[in-house]
Structure formats: structure tokens, C-alpha cells
Amino acid sequence: MLRGSIYFDYASQVPDFVTDMKARLAEGRTKYREDITDGLEKAPGELIRLLKGENFGKKIIRVSPDPMAIK
């Protein structure tokens, strides 16, 4: 028998996951990569790259400066 699962099947475990993942990231036990492109005008080409598998990590299209980085 084949059984699928979706996010909502585990929604009750999300708070524990977030707590654990924050600790793992802070301690360096889990690493992640982001593929960042600046400019909404580049989004169509980046979508094509994504579908071809040419990106790495999480694909982000930055459309404005990070408000948290401004001091």
C-alpha cells in the first residue's frame, strides 16, 4: 500500500521542529544555501534556470533591500 503525506499531516509538530531547527542552525549542525538574484525583471529567466535544475539551494528573487539590514 502506498501512502502520501502533506504538511498538514504534521502541523502539530511544527513548533517543535522550529525550536529544534533554530538550535541546529545556531550551532552550525545544519547548513543551507540560498541562490539570490536581485531584480524582479530577472525572475522569468531565473524560473527557467530553476526548472532546468541550474540553481542551488533556496531560490530567492530579491525585489528590494532587506529592511532589517538597514541601520
PQR file with spaces between the fields and no chain letter, atoms N, CA, C, O and H, PARSE charges and radii, in Angstrom:
ATOM       1  N    MET     1       0.843   -1.178    0.000 -0.4000 1.5000
ATOM       2  CA   MET     1       0.000    0.000    0.000 -0.0000 2.0000
ATOM       3  C    MET     1       0.892    1.247    0.000  0.5500 1.7000
ATOM       4  O    MET     1       1.881    1.317    0.730 -0.5500 1.4000
ATOM       5  N    LEU     2       0.538    2.194   -0.803 -0.4000 1.5000
ATOM       6  CA   LEU     2       1.280    3.447   -0.905 -0.0000 2.0000
ATOM       7  C    LEU     2       0.498    4.543   -0.202  0.5500 1.7000
ATOM       8  O    LEU     2      -0.703    4.696   -0.422 -0.5500 1.4000
ATOM       9  H    LEU     2      -0.265    2.137   -1.396  0.4000 1.0000
ATOM      10  N    ARG     3       1.175    5.300    0.637 -0.4000 1.5000
ATOM      11  CA   ARG     3       0.504    6.374    1.376 -0.0000 2.0000
ATOM      12  C    ARG     3       1.322    7.642    1.243  0.5500 1.7000
ATOM      13  O    ARG     3       2.530    7.640    1.475 -0.5500 1.4000
ATOM      14  H    ARG     3       2.151    5.176    0.816  0.4000 1.0000
ATOM      15  N    GLY     4       0.667    8.712    0.872 -0.4000 1.5000
ATOM      16  CA   GLY     4       1.318   10.011    0.769 -0.0000 2.0000
ATOM      17  C    GLY     4       1.134   10.803    2.048  0.5500 1.7000
ATOM      18  O    GLY     4       0.351   10.434    2.924 -0.5500 1.4000
ATOM      19  H    GLY     4      -0.315    8.713    0.683  0.4000 1.0000
ATOM      20  N    SER     5       1.855   11.878    2.136 -0.4000 1.5000
ATOM      21  CA   SER     5       1.689   12.764    3.285 -0.0000 2.0000
ATOM      22  C    SER     5       1.845   14.202    2.814  0.5500 1.7000
ATOM      23  O    SER     5       2.503   14.472    1.809 -0.5500 1.4000
ATOM      24  H    SER     5       2.491   12.178    1.425  0.4000 1.0000
ATOM      25  N    ILE     6       1.243   15.104    3.539 -0.4000 1.5000
ATOM      26  CA   ILE     6       1.352   16.523    3.246 -0.0000 2.0000
ATOM      27  C    ILE     6       1.670   17.259    4.542  0.5500 1.7000
ATOM      28  O    ILE     6       1.585   16.702    5.636 -0.5500 1.4000
ATOM      29  H    ILE     6       0.709   14.885    4.355  0.4000 1.0000
ATOM      30  N    TYR     7       2.028   18.496    4.388 -0.4000 1.5000
ATOM      31  CA   TYR     7       2.405   19.337    5.522 -0.0000 2.0000
ATOM      32  C    TYR     7       1.392   19.261    6.656  0.5500 1.7000
ATOM      33  O    TYR     7       1.769   19.151    7.823 -0.5500 1.4000
ATOM      34  H    TYR     7       2.097   18.949    3.499  0.4000 1.0000
ATOM      35  N    PHE     8       0.123   19.317    6.319 -0.4000 1.5000
ATOM      36  CA   PHE     8      -0.903   19.377    7.356 -0.0000 2.0000
ATOM      37  C    PHE     8      -0.942   18.120    8.217  0.5500 1.7000
ATOM      38  O    PHE     8      -1.442   18.157    9.342 -0.5500 1.4000
ATOM      39  H    PHE     8      -0.183   19.406    5.371  0.4000 1.0000
ATOM      40  N    ASP     9      -0.418   17.001    7.700 -0.4000 1.5000
ATOM      41  CA   ASP     9      -0.365   15.782    8.496 -0.0000 2.0000
ATOM      42  C    ASP     9       0.524   15.966    9.731  0.5500 1.7000
ATOM      43  O    ASP     9       0.359   15.260   10.725 -0.5500 1.4000
ATOM      44  H    ASP     9      -0.012   16.970    6.786  0.4000 1.0000
ATOM      45  N    TYR    10       1.455   16.907    9.667 -0.4000 1.5000
ATOM      46  CA   TYR    10       2.429   17.105   10.727 -0.0000 2.0000
ATOM      47  C    TYR    10       2.369   18.507   11.340  0.5500 1.7000
ATOM      48  O    TYR    10       3.309   18.929   12.014 -0.5500 1.4000
ATOM      49  H    TYR    10       1.589   17.481    8.859  0.4000 1.0000
ATOM      50  N    ALA    11       1.295   19.210   11.114 -0.4000 1.5000
ATOM      51  CA   ALA    11       1.172   20.595   11.587 -0.0000 2.0000
ATOM      52  C    ALA    11       1.365   20.710   13.097  0.5500 1.7000
ATOM      53  O    ALA    11       1.893   21.713   13.578 -0.5500 1.4000
ATOM      54  H    ALA    11       0.532   18.867   10.567  0.4000 1.0000
ATOM      55  N    SER    12       0.954   19.719   13.829 -0.4000 1.5000
ATOM      56  CA   SER    12       1.099   19.783   15.296 -0.0000 2.0000
ATOM      57  C    SER    12       2.558   19.715   15.733  0.5500 1.7000
ATOM      58  O    SER    12       2.879   20.097   16.858 -0.5500 1.4000
ATOM      59  H    SER    12       0.525   18.904   13.438  0.4000 1.0000
ATOM      60  N    GLN    13       3.448   19.235   14.862 -0.4000 1.5000
ATOM      61  CA   GLN    13       4.863   19.102   15.199 -0.0000 2.0000
ATOM      62  C    GLN    13       5.696   20.315   14.783  0.5500 1.7000
ATOM      63  O    GLN    13       6.888   20.374   15.083 -0.5500 1.4000
ATOM      64  H    GLN    13       3.187   18.924   13.948  0.4000 1.0000
ATOM      65  N    VAL    14       5.085   21.275   14.101 -0.4000 1.5000
ATOM      66  CA   VAL    14       5.819   22.436   13.593 -0.0000 2.0000
ATOM      67  C    VAL    14       6.506   23.229   14.714  0.5500 1.7000
ATOM      68  O    VAL    14       7.680   23.564   14.558 -0.5500 1.4000
ATOM      69  H    VAL    14       4.116   21.227   13.858  0.4000 1.0000
ATOM      70  N    PRO    15       5.853   23.542   15.813 -0.5600 1.5000
ATOM      71  CA   PRO    15       6.553   24.307   16.862  0.2800 2.0000
ATOM      72  C    PRO    15       7.825   23.612   17.365  0.5500 1.7000
ATOM      73  O    PRO    15       8.844   24.268   17.581 -0.5500 1.4000
ATOM      74  N    ASP    16       7.768   22.295   17.550 -0.4000 1.5000
ATOM      75  CA   ASP    16       8.958   21.556   17.986 -0.0000 2.0000
ATOM      76  C    ASP    16      10.041   21.592   16.913  0.5500 1.7000
ATOM      77  O    ASP    16      11.223   21.745   17.221 -0.5500 1.4000
ATOM      78  H    ASP    16       6.940   21.762   17.375  0.4000 1.0000
ATOM      79  N    PHE    17       9.634   21.449   15.653 -0.4000 1.5000
ATOM      80  CA   PHE    17      10.593   21.497   14.552 -0.0000 2.0000
ATOM      81  C    PHE    17      11.298   22.853   14.505  0.5500 1.7000
ATOM      82  O    PHE    17      12.521   22.911   14.371 -0.5500 1.4000
ATOM      83  H    PHE    17       8.674   21.325   15.403  0.4000 1.0000
ATOM      84  N    VAL    18      10.542   23.933   14.613 -0.4000 1.5000
ATOM      85  CA   VAL    18      11.125   25.272   14.541 -0.0000 2.0000
ATOM      86  C    VAL    18      12.127   25.479   15.678  0.5500 1.7000
ATOM      87  O    VAL    18      13.215   26.009   15.457 -0.5500 1.4000
ATOM      88  H    VAL    18       9.549   23.886   14.722  0.4000 1.0000
ATOM      89  N    THR    19      11.767   25.068   16.877 -0.4000 1.5000
ATOM      90  CA   THR    19      12.672   25.194   18.018 -0.0000 2.0000
ATOM      91  C    THR    19      13.955   24.411   17.776  0.5500 1.7000
ATOM      92  O    THR    19      15.052   24.925   17.993 -0.5500 1.4000
ATOM      93  H    THR    19      10.883   24.638   17.057  0.4000 1.0000
ATOM      94  N    ASP    20      13.818   23.159   17.324 -0.4000 1.5000
ATOM      95  CA   ASP    20      14.979   22.311   17.080 -0.0000 2.0000
ATOM      96  C    ASP    20      15.836   22.868   15.940  0.5500 1.7000
ATOM      97  O    ASP    20      17.062   22.887   16.039 -0.5500 1.4000
ATOM      98  H    ASP    20      12.927   22.741   17.147  0.4000 1.0000
ATOM      99  N    MET    21      15.199   23.315   14.871 -0.4000 1.5000
ATOM     100  CA   MET    21      15.950   23.799   13.714 -0.0000 2.0000
ATOM     101  C    MET    21      16.696   25.090   14.036  0.5500 1.7000
ATOM     102  O    MET    21      17.823   25.277   13.576 -0.5500 1.4000
ATOM     103  H    MET    21      14.203   23.299   14.791  0.4000 1.0000
ATOM     104  N    LYS    22      16.092   25.979   14.814 -0.4000 1.5000
ATOM     105  CA   LYS    22      16.796   27.203   15.222 -0.0000 2.0000
ATOM     106  C    LYS    22      18.077   26.861   15.960  0.5500 1.7000
ATOM     107  O    LYS    22      19.121   27.464   15.712 -0.5500 1.4000
ATOM     108  H    LYS    22      15.177   25.827   15.187  0.4000 1.0000
ATOM     109  N    ALA    23      17.999   25.895   16.866 -0.4000 1.5000
ATOM     110  CA   ALA    23      19.182   25.488   17.629 -0.0000 2.0000
ATOM     111  C    ALA    23      20.225   24.865   16.706  0.5500 1.7000
ATOM     112  O    ALA    23      21.414   25.157   16.831 -0.5500 1.4000
ATOM     113  H    ALA    23      17.150   25.405   17.067  0.4000 1.0000
ATOM     114  N    ARG    24      19.794   24.014   15.785 -0.4000 1.5000
ATOM     115  CA   ARG    24      20.735   23.363   14.867 -0.0000 2.0000
ATOM     116  C    ARG    24      21.433   24.386   13.980  0.5500 1.7000
ATOM     117  O    ARG    24      22.633   24.271   13.734 -0.5500 1.4000
ATOM     118  H    ARG    24      18.828   23.777   15.683  0.4000 1.0000
ATOM     119  N    LEU    25      20.704   25.376   13.500 -0.4000 1.5000
ATOM     120  CA   LEU    25      21.304   26.417   12.660 -0.0000 2.0000
ATOM     121  C    LEU    25      22.289   27.256   13.462  0.5500 1.7000
ATOM     122  O    LEU    25      23.386   27.552   12.989 -0.5500 1.4000
ATOM     123  H    LEU    25      19.729   25.469   13.699  0.4000 1.0000
ATOM     124  N    ALA    26      21.904   27.639   14.669 -0.4000 1.5000
ATOM     125  CA   ALA    26      22.770   28.464   15.522 -0.0000 2.0000
ATOM     126  C    ALA    26      24.063   27.736   15.871  0.5500 1.7000
ATOM     127  O    ALA    26      25.120   28.359   15.971 -0.5500 1.4000
ATOM     128  H    ALA    26      21.013   27.399   15.054  0.4000 1.0000
ATOM     129  N    GLU    27      23.984   26.431   16.055 -0.4000 1.5000
ATOM     130  CA   GLU    27      25.154   25.631   16.426 -0.0000 2.0000
ATOM     131  C    GLU    27      25.974   25.194   15.213  0.5500 1.7000
ATOM     132  O    GLU    27      27.061   24.637   15.365 -0.5500 1.4000
ATOM     133  H    GLU    27      23.126   25.925   15.973  0.4000 1.0000
ATOM     134  N    GLY    28      25.455   25.446   14.012 -0.4000 1.5000
ATOM     135  CA   GLY    28      26.168   25.050   12.803 -0.0000 2.0000
ATOM     136  C    GLY    28      26.013   23.583   12.444  0.5500 1.7000
ATOM     137  O    GLY    28      26.733   23.081   11.583 -0.5500 1.4000
ATOM     138  H    GLY    28      24.571   25.899   13.889  0.4000 1.0000
ATOM     139  N    ARG    29      25.087   22.890   13.088 -0.4000 1.5000
ATOM     140  CA   ARG    29      24.871   21.467   12.782 -0.0000 2.0000
ATOM     141  C    ARG    29      24.085   21.277   11.493  0.5500 1.7000
ATOM     142  O    ARG    29      24.152   20.214   10.877 -0.5500 1.4000
ATOM     143  H    ARG    29      24.502   23.299   13.789  0.4000 1.0000
ATOM     144  N    THR    30      23.344   22.293   11.082 -0.4000 1.5000
ATOM     145  CA   THR    30      22.599   22.258    9.822 -0.0000 2.0000
ATOM     146  C    THR    30      22.982   23.493    9.034  0.5500 1.7000
ATOM     147  O    THR    30      23.009   24.604    9.563 -0.5500 1.4000
ATOM     148  H    THR    30      23.289   23.157   11.583  0.4000 1.0000
ATOM     149  N    LYS    31      23.277   23.284    7.771 -0.4000 1.5000
ATOM     150  CA   LYS    31      23.655   24.395    6.894 -0.0000 2.0000
ATOM     151  C    LYS    31      22.690   24.437    5.720  0.5500 1.7000
ATOM     152  O    LYS    31      22.102   23.423    5.344 -0.5500 1.4000
ATOM     153  H    LYS    31      23.256   22.381    7.341  0.4000 1.0000
ATOM     154  N    TYR    32      22.536   25.623    5.148 -0.4000 1.5000
ATOM     155  CA   TYR    32      21.678   25.760    3.981 -0.0000 2.0000
ATOM     156  C    TYR    32      22.311   26.750    3.017  0.5500 1.7000
ATOM     157  O    TYR    32      23.165   27.550    3.400 -0.5500 1.4000
ATOM     158  H    TYR    32      23.014   26.447    5.454  0.4000 1.0000
ATOM     159  N    ARG    33      21.891   26.689    1.785 -0.4000 1.5000
ATOM     160  CA   ARG    33      22.403   27.591    0.757 -0.0000 2.0000
ATOM     161  C    ARG    33      21.238   28.343    0.135  0.5500 1.7000
ATOM     162  O    ARG    33      20.140   27.807   -0.021 -0.5500 1.4000
ATOM     163  H    ARG    33      21.198   26.040    1.473  0.4000 1.0000
ATOM     164  N    GLU    34      21.498   29.585   -0.215 -0.4000 1.5000
ATOM     165  CA   GLU    34      20.498   30.407   -0.893 -0.0000 2.0000
ATOM     166  C    GLU    34      21.071   30.867   -2.221  0.5500 1.7000
ATOM     167  O    GLU    34      22.230   31.273   -2.298 -0.5500 1.4000
ATOM     168  H    GLU    34      22.389   30.021   -0.089  0.4000 1.0000
ATOM     169  N    ASP    35      20.257   30.803   -3.264 -0.4000 1.5000
ATOM     170  CA   ASP    35      20.619   31.273   -4.594 -0.0000 2.0000
ATOM     171  C    ASP    35      19.839   32.574   -4.796  0.5500 1.7000
ATOM     172  O    ASP    35      18.662   32.544   -5.156 -0.5500 1.4000
ATOM     173  H    ASP    35      19.315   30.473   -3.201  0.4000 1.0000
ATOM     174  N    ILE    36      20.497   33.721   -4.565 -0.4000 1.5000
ATOM     175  CA   ILE    36      19.820   35.014   -4.556 -0.0000 2.0000
ATOM     176  C    ILE    36      20.096   35.769   -5.846  0.5500 1.7000
ATOM     177  O    ILE    36      21.240   35.882   -6.286 -0.5500 1.4000
ATOM     178  H    ILE    36      21.453   33.746   -4.273  0.4000 1.0000
ATOM     179  N    THR    37      19.021   36.285   -6.446 -0.4000 1.5000
ATOM     180  CA   THR    37      19.115   37.128   -7.639 -0.0000 2.0000
ATOM     181  C    THR    37      18.413   38.434   -7.333  0.5500 1.7000
ATOM     182  O    THR    37      17.308   38.437   -6.790 -0.5500 1.4000
ATOM     183  H    THR    37      18.092   36.192   -6.088  0.4000 1.0000
ATOM     184  N    ASP    38      19.050   39.551   -7.680 -0.4000 1.5000
ATOM     185  CA   ASP    38      18.452   40.864   -7.456 -0.0000 2.0000
ATOM     186  C    ASP    38      17.675   41.316   -8.684  0.5500 1.7000
ATOM     187  O    ASP    38      18.179   41.265   -9.806 -0.5500 1.4000
ATOM     188  H    ASP    38      19.948   39.548   -8.121  0.4000 1.0000
ATOM     189  N    GLY    39      16.434   41.761   -8.457 -0.4000 1.5000
ATOM     190  CA   GLY    39      15.633   42.365   -9.510 -0.0000 2.0000
ATOM     191  C    GLY    39      14.502   41.492  -10.013  0.5500 1.7000
ATOM     192  O    GLY    39      14.727   40.393  -10.518 -0.5500 1.4000
ATOM     193  H    GLY    39      16.024   41.802   -7.546  0.4000 1.0000
ATOM     194  N    LEU    40      13.292   41.986   -9.872 -0.4000 1.5000
ATOM     195  CA   LEU    40      12.110   41.262  -10.317 -0.0000 2.0000
ATOM     196  C    LEU    40      12.141   41.013  -11.824  0.5500 1.7000
ATOM     197  O    LEU    40      11.584   40.025  -12.302 -0.5500 1.4000
ATOM     198  H    LEU    40      13.109   42.879   -9.461  0.4000 1.0000
ATOM     199  N    GLU    41      12.793   41.909  -12.576 -0.4000 1.5000
ATOM     200  CA   GLU    41      12.865   41.752  -14.021 -0.0000 2.0000
ATOM     201  C    GLU    41      13.637   40.494  -14.435  0.5500 1.7000
ATOM     202  O    GLU    41      13.502   40.029  -15.567 -0.5500 1.4000
ATOM     203  H    GLU    41      13.245   42.712  -12.188  0.4000 1.0000
ATOM     204  N    LYS    42      14.439   39.946  -13.526 -0.4000 1.5000
ATOM     205  CA   LYS    42      15.210   38.736  -13.825 -0.0000 2.0000
ATOM     206  C    LYS    42      14.447   37.459  -13.459  0.5500 1.7000
ATOM     207  O    LYS    42      14.927   36.357  -13.724 -0.5500 1.4000
ATOM     208  H    LYS    42      14.548   40.324  -12.607  0.4000 1.0000
ATOM     209  N    ALA    43      13.278   37.599  -12.860 -0.4000 1.5000
ATOM     210  CA   ALA    43      12.520   36.447  -12.378 -0.0000 2.0000
ATOM     211  C    ALA    43      12.178   35.433  -13.475  0.5500 1.7000
ATOM     212  O    ALA    43      12.327   34.234  -13.236 -0.5500 1.4000
ATOM     213  H    ALA    43      12.889   38.495  -12.645  0.4000 1.0000
ATOM     214  N    PRO    44      11.727   35.853  -14.668 -0.5600 1.5000
ATOM     215  CA   PRO    44      11.404   34.835  -15.686  0.2800 2.0000
ATOM     216  C    PRO    44      12.600   33.949  -16.049  0.5500 1.7000
ATOM     217  O    PRO    44      12.463   32.729  -16.137 -0.5500 1.4000
ATOM     218  N    GLY    45      13.752   34.549  -16.256 -0.4000 1.5000
ATOM     219  CA   GLY    45      14.939   33.770  -16.576 -0.0000 2.0000
ATOM     220  C    GLY    45      15.366   32.865  -15.440  0.5500 1.7000
ATOM     221  O    GLY    45      15.829   31.747  -15.666 -0.5500 1.4000
ATOM     222  H    GLY    45      13.863   35.540  -16.184  0.4000 1.0000
ATOM     223  N    GLU    46      15.209   33.352  -14.208 -0.4000 1.5000
ATOM     224  CA   GLU    46      15.572   32.555  -13.041 -0.0000 2.0000
ATOM     225  C    GLU    46      14.611   31.390  -12.849  0.5500 1.7000
ATOM     226  O    GLU    46      15.014   30.325  -12.379 -0.5500 1.4000
ATOM     227  H    GLU    46      14.833   34.261  -14.025  0.4000 1.0000
ATOM     228  N    LEU    47      13.337   31.583  -13.210 -0.4000 1.5000
ATOM     229  CA   LEU    47      12.384   30.480  -13.145 -0.0000 2.0000
ATOM     230  C    LEU    47      12.794   29.385  -14.127  0.5500 1.7000
ATOM     231  O    LEU    47      12.726   28.199  -13.805 -0.5500 1.4000
ATOM     232  H    LEU    47      13.010   32.448  -13.591  0.4000 1.0000
ATOM     233  N    ILE    48      13.212   29.780  -15.303 -0.4000 1.5000
ATOM     234  CA   ILE    48      13.678   28.801  -16.291 -0.0000 2.0000
ATOM     235  C    ILE    48      14.885   28.039  -15.746  0.5500 1.7000
ATOM     236  O    ILE    48      14.953   26.815  -15.863 -0.5500 1.4000
ATOM     237  H    ILE    48      13.267   30.743  -15.564  0.4000 1.0000
ATOM     238  N    ARG    49      15.847   28.767  -15.146 -0.4000 1.5000
ATOM     239  CA   ARG    49      17.014   28.108  -14.541 -0.0000 2.0000
ATOM     240  C    ARG    49      16.584   27.126  -13.455  0.5500 1.7000
ATOM     241  O    ARG    49      17.121   26.023  -13.354 -0.5500 1.4000
ATOM     242  H    ARG    49      15.792   29.761  -15.051  0.4000 1.0000
ATOM     243  N    LEU    50      15.610   27.537  -12.647 -0.4000 1.5000
ATOM     244  CA   LEU    50      15.115   26.689  -11.569 -0.0000 2.0000
ATOM     245  C    LEU    50      14.531   25.397  -12.130  0.5500 1.7000
ATOM     246  O    LEU    50      14.818   24.307  -11.635 -0.5500 1.4000
ATOM     247  H    LEU    50      15.173   28.433  -12.729  0.4000 1.0000
ATOM     248  N    LEU    51      13.708   25.530  -13.170 -0.4000 1.5000
ATOM     249  CA   LEU    51      13.069   24.355  -13.761 -0.0000 2.0000
ATOM     250  C    LEU    51      14.072   23.444  -14.456  0.5500 1.7000
ATOM     251  O    LEU    51      13.831   22.243  -14.580 -0.5500 1.4000
ATOM     252  H    LEU    51      13.474   26.415  -13.572  0.4000 1.0000
ATOM     253  N    LYS    52      15.189   23.997  -14.909 -0.4000 1.5000
ATOM     254  CA   LYS    52      16.243   23.194  -15.536 -0.0000 2.0000
ATOM     255  C    LYS    52      17.170   22.567  -14.488  0.5500 1.7000
ATOM     256  O    LYS    52      18.023   21.746  -14.824 -0.5500 1.4000
ATOM     257  H    LYS    52      15.384   24.972  -14.809  0.4000 1.0000
ATOM     258  N    GLY    53      17.002   22.955  -13.217 -0.4000 1.5000
ATOM     259  CA   GLY    53      17.848   22.426  -12.164 -0.0000 2.0000
ATOM     260  C    GLY    53      19.200   23.106  -12.078  0.5500 1.7000
ATOM     261  O    GLY    53      20.147   22.530  -11.543 -0.5500 1.4000
ATOM     262  H    GLY    53      16.309   23.622  -12.944  0.4000 1.0000
ATOM     263  N    GLU    54      19.307   24.326  -12.596 -0.4000 1.5000
ATOM     264  CA   GLU    54      20.583   25.037  -12.617 -0.0000 2.0000
ATOM     265  C    GLU    54      20.833   25.882  -11.366  0.5500 1.7000
ATOM     266  O    GLU    54      21.884   26.511  -11.246 -0.5500 1.4000
ATOM     267  H    GLU    54      18.537   24.793  -13.031  0.4000 1.0000
ATOM     268  N    ASN    55      19.893   25.899  -10.453 -0.4000 1.5000
ATOM     269  CA   ASN    55      20.084   26.660   -9.226 -0.0000 2.0000
ATOM     270  C    ASN    55      20.666   25.753   -8.152  0.5500 1.7000
ATOM     271  O    ASN    55      20.823   24.551   -8.367 -0.5500 1.4000
ATOM     272  H    ASN    55      19.040   25.388  -10.550  0.4000 1.0000
ATOM     273  N    PHE    56      20.980   26.315   -7.015 -0.4000 1.5000
ATOM     274  CA   PHE    56      21.401   25.533   -5.856 -0.0000 2.0000
ATOM     275  C    PHE    56      20.677   26.109   -4.653  0.5500 1.7000
ATOM     276  O    PHE    56      20.454   27.318   -4.585 -0.5500 1.4000
ATOM     277  H    PHE    56      20.852   27.291   -6.839  0.4000 1.0000
ATOM     278  N    GLY    57      20.317   25.285   -3.730 -0.4000 1.5000
ATOM     279  CA   GLY    57      19.665   25.756   -2.506 -0.0000 2.0000
ATOM     280  C    GLY    57      18.317   26.402   -2.748  0.5500 1.7000
ATOM     281  O    GLY    57      17.626   26.095   -3.719 -0.5500 1.4000
ATOM     282  H    GLY    57      20.498   24.303   -3.785  0.4000 1.0000
ATOM     283  N    LYS    58      17.959   27.293   -1.856 -0.4000 1.5000
ATOM     284  CA   LYS    58      16.685   28.008   -1.912 -0.0000 2.0000
ATOM     285  C    LYS    58      16.792   29.152   -2.910  0.5500 1.7000
ATOM     286  O    LYS    58      17.698   29.978   -2.793 -0.5500 1.4000
ATOM     287  H    LYS    58      18.520   27.542   -1.067  0.4000 1.0000
ATOM     288  N    LYS    59      15.896   29.226   -3.885 -0.4000 1.5000
ATOM     289  CA   LYS    59      15.908   30.293   -4.893 -0.0000 2.0000
ATOM     290  C    LYS    59      15.161   31.497   -4.339  0.5500 1.7000
ATOM     291  O    LYS    59      14.008   31.388   -3.922 -0.5500 1.4000
ATOM     292  H    LYS    59      15.160   28.555   -3.980  0.4000 1.0000
ATOM     293  N    ILE    60      15.832   32.649   -4.338 -0.4000 1.5000
ATOM     294  CA   ILE    60      15.241   33.887   -3.841 -0.0000 2.0000
ATOM     295  C    ILE    60      15.417   34.967   -4.895  0.5500 1.7000
ATOM     296  O    ILE    60      16.516   35.166   -5.413 -0.5500 1.4000
ATOM     297  H    ILE    60      16.769   32.737   -4.677  0.4000 1.0000
ATOM     298  N    ILE    61      14.333   35.663   -5.210 -0.4000 1.5000
ATOM     299  CA   ILE    61      14.388   36.838   -6.075 -0.0000 2.0000
ATOM     300  C    ILE    61      14.196   38.033   -5.150  0.5500 1.7000
ATOM     301  O    ILE    61      13.111   38.241   -4.608 -0.5500 1.4000
ATOM     302  H    ILE    61      13.441   35.502   -4.790  0.4000 1.0000
ATOM     303  N    ARG    62      15.252   38.811   -4.973 -0.4000 1.5000
ATOM     304  CA   ARG    62      15.190   39.966   -4.072 -0.0000 2.0000
ATOM     305  C    ARG    62      14.669   41.151   -4.882  0.5500 1.7000
ATOM     306  O    ARG    62      15.272   41.541   -5.881 -0.5500 1.4000
ATOM     307  H    ARG    62      16.134   38.642   -5.413  0.4000 1.0000
ATOM     308  N    VAL    63      13.549   41.719   -4.446 -0.4000 1.5000
ATOM     309  CA   VAL    63      12.934   42.831   -5.174 -0.0000 2.0000
ATOM     310  C    VAL    63      13.173   44.176   -4.509  0.5500 1.7000
ATOM     311  O    VAL    63      12.879   45.219   -5.092 -0.5500 1.4000
ATOM     312  H    VAL    63      13.058   41.402   -3.634  0.4000 1.0000
ATOM     313  N    SER    64      13.704   44.160   -3.291 -0.4000 1.5000
ATOM     314  CA   SER    64      14.046   45.404   -2.599 -0.0000 2.0000
ATOM     315  C    SER    64      15.080   45.083   -1.530  0.5500 1.7000
ATOM     316  O    SER    64      15.258   43.921   -1.166 -0.5500 1.4000
ATOM     317  H    SER    64      13.943   43.312   -2.817  0.4000 1.0000
ATOM     318  N    PRO    65      15.754   46.091   -1.033 -0.5600 1.5000
ATOM     319  CA   PRO    65      16.747   45.844    0.025  0.2800 2.0000
ATOM     320  C    PRO    65      16.091   45.248    1.262  0.5500 1.7000
ATOM     321  O    PRO    65      14.911   45.475    1.530 -0.5500 1.4000
ATOM     322  N    ASP    66      16.864   44.495    1.998 -0.4000 1.5000
ATOM     323  CA   ASP    66      16.376   43.889    3.248 -0.0000 2.0000
ATOM     324  C    ASP    66      16.202   45.000    4.282  0.5500 1.7000
ATOM     325  O    ASP    66      17.190   45.628    4.664 -0.5500 1.4000
ATOM     326  H    ASP    66      17.822   44.311    1.781  0.4000 1.0000
ATOM     327  N    PRO    67      14.981   45.263    4.746 -0.5600 1.5000
ATOM     328  CA   PRO    67      14.758   46.342    5.711  0.2800 2.0000
ATOM     329  C    PRO    67      15.460   46.077    7.043  0.5500 1.7000
ATOM     330  O    PRO    67      15.737   47.020    7.785 -0.5500 1.4000
ATOM     331  N    MET    68      15.748   44.830    7.356 -0.4000 1.5000
ATOM     332  CA   MET    68      16.426   44.508    8.604 -0.0000 2.0000
ATOM     333  C    MET    68      17.930   44.813    8.527  0.5500 1.7000
ATOM     334  O    MET    68      18.591   44.956    9.556 -0.5500 1.4000
ATOM     335  H    MET    68      15.523   44.065    6.754  0.4000 1.0000
ATOM     336  N    ALA    69      18.465   44.913    7.300 -0.4000 1.5000
ATOM     337  CA   ALA    69      19.897   45.159    7.125 -0.0000 2.0000
ATOM     338  C    ALA    69      20.226   46.657    7.177  0.5500 1.7000
ATOM     339  O    ALA    69      21.385   47.034    7.345 -0.5500 1.4000
ATOM     340  H    ALA    69      17.929   44.797    6.464  0.4000 1.0000
ATOM     341  N    ILE    70      19.206   47.505    7.033 -0.4000 1.5000
ATOM     342  CA   ILE    70      19.423   48.944    7.038 -0.0000 2.0000
ATOM     343  C    ILE    70      19.593   49.408    8.478  0.5500 1.7000
ATOM     344  O    ILE    70      18.761   49.118    9.338 -0.5500 1.4000
ATOM     345  H    ILE    70      18.264   47.199    6.897  0.4000 1.0000
ATOM     346  N    LYS    71      20.682   50.133    8.730 -0.4000 1.5000
ATOM     347  CA   LYS    71      20.920   50.600   10.102 -0.0000 2.0000
ATOM     348  C    LYS    71      20.899   52.095   10.154  0.5500 1.7000
ATOM     349  O    LYS    71      21.081   52.679   11.222 -0.5500 1.4000
ATOM     350  H    LYS    71      21.357   50.369    8.031  0.4000 1.0000
